[in-house]
Amino acid sequence: MNIVVIIKQTPDTESVIRIAPDNKSIVTEGLKWIINPYDEFAIEAALRLKSKHGGNVTVVTYGPPRVVEALRTALAMGADDAVHVDDPAMKTADFLRVTRALAAAAKECDPEIILMGSRAVDYDQGQRGAIVAEMLGWPHLPLAVSLESDGKVVTIERPIEGGKVTLESPLPVLVTLGGSHAIWNPRYASLPGIMKAKKKPLKARKLTDLGLDPADFGPETARIRITSLEMPPQRAAGRMIDDGLDTEGKARELVRVLHEEARVI
Amino acid sequence: MGNCICVIAEFRGANFRRVTFEVASEGRRIADSLGIGLCAVAVGSGVAARAAELGRYGVDKVFVRDDPALENYLAETYVPIVAEAVKMCDPAAVILPASVDGRDLGARLGARLRVTLVQDCVQIACEGGKIRAKWPIFAGKCFAWSDWSEGTLPLMSCRPNIMDCLVPDESRQAEVVMLDLPVPEARSSVKSIDMDTSGKVELSEAEIIVSGGRGMKEAGNFVMIEELAQVLGAAVGASRAAVDSGWRPHSDQVGQTGKVVTPNLYIAVGISGAIQHLAGMGYSKYIVAVNKDPDAPIFSKADYGVVEDLFKFVPAFKEEVIKLKSTCS
């Protein structure tokens, strides 16, 4: 099975986020970068498909030189080769255009299945999978918390509000992964894996390599822009329920404030 | 500049989901500030019967595609129909729910219409005829404001439980326009749907959530959380630590790699408050933290904090809630 996994490098989920002086981006100095956790689930799911059906796993990403580290990590986990999309013309591209380049890079690999995270833990737009599927004219099985395949048909379970849906589609198909670490339990890169990863093929691709015109990616083509960032409103200082009360007294006082002051119970 | 604001309705079966009324209400506010009408698109099976009711929330006209083949949401069948209906409306902006299905539909609709979606909006501003949207990034550690370039259709999904519903005007009915668009062939299909019939409150729709963390020590102790949740009519949540330990299913996980929730009341029990958890619940209206460690970071987010042994406090708190409920009813 020829598998492509599209990944994104994001700040670690424990990162403290600060707004940069331009008021439109975040301070990236000192951040620890990781593979977006949902994309890590996708890599794990891809490696499991490969161990069952054979084939090849290619990881694809877009971004500045630092993202090569994410690709190397994926190779160390067991992916076979990697594609790094970057181009000076893409610096100001909006996410629809970045996704177009990623779709082109994925298509070039002639995959039977494309996997990726259902969302990224940075800008959290959760739309890349659906967009790639629409661009390729493929079905998309979204938010999978399980994934099975007999090599011809893919079946997933998708949580919805108050229940669960089982979806299936023949190949080729795009699947986005939801769930959690507890479900997918993505493998760690082993030391031999890390050594091997250094020798695995990693291809750099520019827009023209992908048959795309850099003129379509200029700043004037962006349909959306971030105009400002702001921190969440500061919560007013909370109140500690204490006043020397015993356990029952604190419980009674908490019920009182929630009922009379907050009016939420 | 289009003719109207267009909202996409969402159903569960033949009934509207509440978030539909939220996006209709928000659509009405924007339409009024632009001095234009409000249209809705309703796609599903058995949805025609209730479509006119959207008038109560300010919708002037509803475009309906009702077909048994559209019983369940599937991007391949829904998106082409919704896209055609949106084109008929010629809207100035499109708003839909950032529900599980709405997020998927919105993304694919944006790609099909070649416009850019902003997902999970928590605020929409309309000044001088220009629409701007605010959305959480890094799971709410920060917020972004964005706008669209000239001539681009703003497409927005709105986070549930954030936008205020209008007081329904029972006397108003929307004009219903039945569409006769073909249901597209789909390669993907819905094999089954299992709804949870246990009567438990769903996390993302709950007004009150009681969550347990590492401090619960073992799976069996969550009975205490469930009992408290039951008397409060609350849903049960969990931190990543509790889910990774196998004490709770992943569907309970609240945080940056779980669900982002916005209840009126969030009670964090035995949760220290890792930044990835705070990101998932920090937008709750009121937060209560119960932890024996007075230095736990969760207290910095809490409106009310209690430093106590949870195994003693939670049962005592439950008893007090029962007393309150018996005097109020």
HADDOCK unambig.tbl for C-alpha pairs under 7 A between the chains (distance, minus, plus):
assign (segid A and resid 13 and name CA) (segid B and resid 256 and name CA) 6.93 0.50 0.50
assign (segid A and resid 13 and name CA) (segid B and resid 276 and name CA) 5.67 0.50 0.50
assign (segid A and resid 14 and name CA) (segid B and resid 275 and name CA) 5.60 0.50 0.50
assign (segid A and resid 14 and name CA) (segid B and resid 276 and name CA) 5.74 0.50 0.50
assign (segid A and resid 17 and name CA) (segid B and resid 141 and name CA) 6.59 0.50 0.50
assign (segid A and resid 96 and name CA) (segid B and resid 116 and name CA) 6.73 0.50 0.50
assign (segid A and resid 121 and name CA) (segid B and resid 138 and name CA) 5.77 0.50 0.50
assign (segid A and resid 121 and name CA) (segid B and resid 139 and name CA) 6.82 0.50 0.50
assign (segid A and resid 121 and name CA) (segid B and resid 256 and name CA) 6.70 0.50 0.50
assign (segid A and resid 122 and name CA) (segid B and resid 137 and name CA) 6.02 0.50 0.50
assign (segid A and resid 122 and name CA) (segid B and resid 138 and name CA) 4.57 0.50 0.50
assign (segid A and resid 123 and name CA) (segid B and resid 137 and name CA) 4.75 0.50 0.50
assign (segid A and resid 123 and name CA) (segid B and resid 138 and name CA) 5.99 0.50 0.50
assign (segid A and resid 124 and name CA) (segid B and resid 137 and name CA) 5.99 0.50 0.50
assign (segid A and resid 124 and name CA) (segid B and resid 138 and name CA) 6.75 0.50 0.50
assign (segid A and resid 125 and name CA) (segid B and resid 119 and name CA) 5.43 0.50 0.50
assign (segid A and resid 127 and name CA) (segid B and resid 104 and name CA) 6.97 0.50 0.50
assign (segid A and resid 127 and name CA) (segid B and resid 107 and name CA) 4.92 0.50 0.50
assign (segid A and resid 130 and name CA) (segid B and resid 104 and name CA) 6.48 0.50 0.50
assign (segid A and resid 130 and name CA) (segid B and resid 107 and name CA) 5.74 0.50 0.50
assign (segid A and resid 130 and name CA) (segid B and resid 108 and name CA) 5.06 0.50 0.50
assign (segid A and resid 131 and name CA) (segid B and resid 107 and name CA) 6.16 0.50 0.50
assign (segid A and resid 131 and name CA) (segid B and resid 108 and name CA) 5.37 0.50 0.50
assign (segid A and resid 131 and name CA) (segid B and resid 111 and name CA) 5.35 0.50 0.50
assign (segid A and resid 134 and name CA) (segid B and resid 108 and name CA) 6.10 0.50 0.50
assign (segid A and resid 134 and name CA) (segid B and resid 111 and name CA) 6.44 0.50 0.50
assign (segid A and resid 134 and name CA) (segid B and resid 112 and name CA) 6.73 0.50 0.50
assign (segid A and resid 139 and name CA) (segid B and resid 76 and name CA) 6.62 0.50 0.50
assign (segid A and resid 139 and name CA) (segid B and resid 187 and name CA) 6.49 0.50 0.50
assign (segid A and resid 139 and name CA) (segid B and resid 188 and name CA) 5.95 0.50 0.50
assign (segid A and resid 160 and name CA) (segid B and resid 100 and name CA) 5.99 0.50 0.50
assign (segid A and resid 161 and name CA) (segid B and resid 202 and name CA) 6.67 0.50 0.50
assign (segid A and resid 162 and name CA) (segid B and resid 195 and name CA) 5.95 0.50 0.50
assign (segid A and resid 162 and name CA) (segid B and resid 196 and name CA) 5.70 0.50 0.50
assign (segid A and resid 162 and name CA) (segid B and resid 202 and name CA) 5.45 0.50 0.50
assign (segid A and resid 163 and name CA) (segid B and resid 194 and name CA) 5.55 0.50 0.50
assign (segid A and resid 163 and name CA) (segid B and resid 195 and name CA) 4.04 0.50 0.50
assign (segid A and resid 163 and name CA) (segid B and resid 196 and name CA) 5.13 0.50 0.50
assign (segid A and resid 164 and name CA) (segid B and resid 193 and name CA) 5.81 0.50 0.50
assign (segid A and resid 164 and name CA) (segid B and resid 194 and name CA) 5.20 0.50 0.50
assign (segid A and resid 164 and name CA) (segid B and resid 195 and name CA) 6.26 0.50 0.50
assign (segid A and resid 165 and name CA) (segid B and resid 192 and name CA) 5.84 0.50 0.50
assign (segid A and resid 165 and name CA) (segid B and resid 193 and name CA) 4.43 0.50 0.50
assign (segid A and resid 165 and name CA) (segid B and resid 194 and name CA) 6.32 0.50 0.50
assign (segid A and resid 166 and name CA) (segid B and resid 190 and name CA) 5.99 0.50 0.50
assign (segid A and resid 166 and name CA) (segid B and resid 191 and name CA) 5.33 0.50 0.50
assign (segid A and resid 166 and name CA) (segid B and resid 192 and name CA) 5.18 0.50 0.50
assign (segid A and resid 166 and name CA) (segid B and resid 193 and name CA) 6.31 0.50 0.50
assign (segid A and resid 167 and name CA) (segid B and resid 189 and name CA) 5.66 0.50 0.50
assign (segid A and resid 167 and name CA) (segid B and resid 190 and name CA) 4.56 0.50 0.50
assign (segid A and resid 167 and name CA) (segid B and resid 191 and name CA) 5.47 0.50 0.50
assign (segid A and resid 168 and name CA) (segid B and resid 188 and name CA) 5.55 0.50 0.50
assign (segid A and resid 168 and name CA) (segid B and resid 189 and name CA) 5.51 0.50 0.50
assign (segid A and resid 168 and name CA) (segid B and resid 190 and name CA) 6.59 0.50 0.50
assign (segid A and resid 168 and name CA) (segid B and resid 191 and name CA) 6.81 0.50 0.50
assign (segid A and resid 169 and name CA) (segid B and resid 187 and name CA) 5.95 0.50 0.50
assign (segid A and resid 169 and name CA) (segid B and resid 188 and name CA) 4.18 0.50 0.50
assign (segid A and resid 169 and name CA) (segid B and resid 189 and name CA) 6.40 0.50 0.50
assign (segid A and resid 170 and name CA) (segid B and resid 187 and name CA) 6.90 0.50 0.50
assign (segid A and resid 179 and name CA) (segid B and resid 250 and name CA) 6.49 0.50 0.50
assign (segid A and resid 180 and name CA) (segid B and resid 250 and name CA) 6.08 0.50 0.50
assign (segid A and resid 180 and name CA) (segid B and resid 257 and name CA) 6.62 0.50 0.50
assign (segid A and resid 180 and name CA) (segid B and resid 258 and name CA) 6.84 0.50 0.50
assign (segid A and resid 181 and name CA) (segid B and resid 244 and name CA) 6.95 0.50 0.50
assign (segid A and resid 182 and name CA) (segid B and resid 243 and name CA) 6.55 0.50 0.50
assign (segid A and resid 182 and name CA) (segid B and resid 244 and name CA) 5.00 0.50 0.50
assign (segid A and resid 182 and name CA) (segid B and resid 250 and name CA) 6.86 0.50 0.50
assign (segid A and resid 223 and name CA) (segid B and resid 116 and name CA) 6.56 0.50 0.50
assign (segid A and resid 223 and name CA) (segid B and resid 148 and name CA) 5.55 0.50 0.50
assign (segid A and resid 223 and name CA) (segid B and resid 149 and name CA) 4.95 0.50 0.50
assign (segid A and resid 223 and name CA) (segid B and resid 152 and name CA) 6.32 0.50 0.50
assign (segid A and resid 224 and name CA) (segid B and resid 116 and name CA) 6.67 0.50 0.50
assign (segid A and resid 224 and name CA) (segid B and resid 146 and name CA) 6.85 0.50 0.50
assign (segid A and resid 224 and name CA) (segid B and resid 147 and name CA) 5.81 0.50 0.50
assign (segid A and resid 224 and name CA) (segid B and resid 148 and name CA) 4.38 0.50 0.50
assign (segid A and resid 224 and name CA) (segid B and resid 149 and name CA) 5.84 0.50 0.50
assign (segid A and resid 225 and name CA) (segid B and resid 146 and name CA) 5.48 0.50 0.50
assign (segid A and resid 225 and name CA) (segid B and resid 147 and name CA) 5.80 0.50 0.50
assign (segid A and resid 225 and name CA) (segid B and resid 148 and name CA) 6.45 0.50 0.50
assign (segid A and resid 226 and name CA) (segid B and resid 144 and name CA) 6.51 0.50 0.50
assign (segid A and resid 226 and name CA) (segid B and resid 145 and name CA) 5.76 0.50 0.50
assign (segid A and resid 226 and name CA) (segid B and resid 146 and name CA) 4.19 0.50 0.50
assign (segid A and resid 226 and name CA) (segid B and resid 147 and name CA) 6.67 0.50 0.50
assign (segid A and resid 227 and name CA) (segid B and resid 145 and name CA) 5.64 0.50 0.50
assign (segid A and resid 227 and name CA) (segid B and resid 146 and name CA) 5.16 0.50 0.50
assign (segid A and resid 227 and name CA) (segid B and resid 147 and name CA) 6.83 0.50 0.50
assign (segid A and resid 228 and name CA) (segid B and resid 144 and name CA) 5.98 0.50 0.50
assign (segid A and resid 228 and name CA) (segid B and resid 145 and name CA) 5.32 0.50 0.50
assign (segid A and resid 229 and name CA) (segid B and resid 143 and name CA) 5.58 0.50 0.50
assign (segid A and resid 229 and name CA) (segid B and resid 144 and name CA) 4.45 0.50 0.50
assign (segid A and resid 229 and name CA) (segid B and resid 145 and name CA) 6.12 0.50 0.50
assign (segid A and resid 230 and name CA) (segid B and resid 142 and name CA) 6.01 0.50 0.50
assign (segid A and resid 230 and name CA) (segid B and resid 143 and name CA) 5.20 0.50 0.50
assign (segid A and resid 230 and name CA) (segid B and resid 144 and name CA) 6.40 0.50 0.50
assign (segid A and resid 231 and name CA) (segid B and resid 141 and name CA) 6.97 0.50 0.50
assign (segid A and resid 231 and name CA) (segid B and resid 142 and name CA) 4.72 0.50 0.50
assign (segid A and resid 231 and name CA) (segid B and resid 143 and name CA) 6.04 0.50 0.50
assign (segid A and resid 232 and name CA) (segid B and resid 141 and name CA) 6.75 0.50 0.50
assign (segid A and resid 232 and name CA) (segid B and resid 142 and name CA) 5.81 0.50 0.50
assign (segid A and resid 232 and name CA) (segid B and resid 143 and name CA) 6.62 0.50 0.50
assign (segid A and resid 235 and name CA) (segid B and resid 301 and name CA) 6.83 0.50 0.50
assign (segid A and resid 237 and name CA) (segid B and resid 303 and name CA) 6.96 0.50 0.50
assign (segid A and resid 238 and name CA) (segid B and resid 302 and name CA) 5.55 0.50 0.50
assign (segid A and resid 238 and name CA) (segid B and resid 303 and name CA) 4.00 0.50 0.50
assign (segid A and resid 238 and name CA) (segid B and resid 304 and name CA) 5.47 0.50 0.50
assign (segid A and resid 239 and name CA) (segid B and resid 303 and name CA) 5.94 0.50 0.50
assign (segid A and resid 239 and name CA) (segid B and resid 304 and name CA) 4.90 0.50 0.50
assign (segid A and resid 239 and name CA) (segid B and resid 305 and name CA) 6.18 0.50 0.50
assign (segid A and resid 240 and name CA) (segid B and resid 304 and name CA) 5.67 0.50 0.50
assign (segid A and resid 240 and name CA) (segid B and resid 305 and name CA) 4.53 0.50 0.50
assign (segid A and resid 240 and name CA) (segid B and resid 306 and name CA) 5.93 0.50 0.50
assign (segid A and resid 241 and name CA) (segid B and resid 304 and name CA) 6.59 0.50 0.50
assign (segid A and resid 241 and name CA) (segid B and resid 305 and name CA) 5.86 0.50 0.50
assign (segid A and resid 241 and name CA) (segid B and resid 306 and name CA) 5.38 0.50 0.50
assign (segid A and resid 247 and name CA) (segid B and resid 313 and name CA) 5.96 0.50 0.50
assign (segid A and resid 248 and name CA) (segid B and resid 316 and name CA) 5.72 0.50 0.50
assign (segid A and resid 251 and name CA) (segid B and resid 313 and name CA) 6.82 0.50 0.50
assign (segid A and resid 251 and name CA) (segid B and resid 316 and name CA) 6.01 0.50 0.50
assign (segid A and resid 251 and name CA) (segid B and resid 317 and name CA) 4.57 0.50 0.50
assign (segid A and resid 251 and name CA) (segid B and resid 320 and name CA) 6.55 0.50 0.50
assign (segid A and resid 252 and name CA) (segid B and resid 317 and name CA) 6.96 0.50 0.50
assign (segid A and resid 252 and name CA) (segid B and resid 320 and name CA) 5.77 0.50 0.50
assign (segid A and resid 255 and name CA) (segid B and resid 320 and name CA) 6.63 0.50 0.50
assign (segid A and resid 255 and name CA) (segid B and resid 321 and name CA) 6.36 0.50 0.50
assign (segid A and resid 264 and name CA) (segid B and resid 264 and name CA) 6.53 0.50 0.50
assign (segid A and resid 264 and name CA) (segid B and resid 265 and name CA) 6.44 0.50 0.50
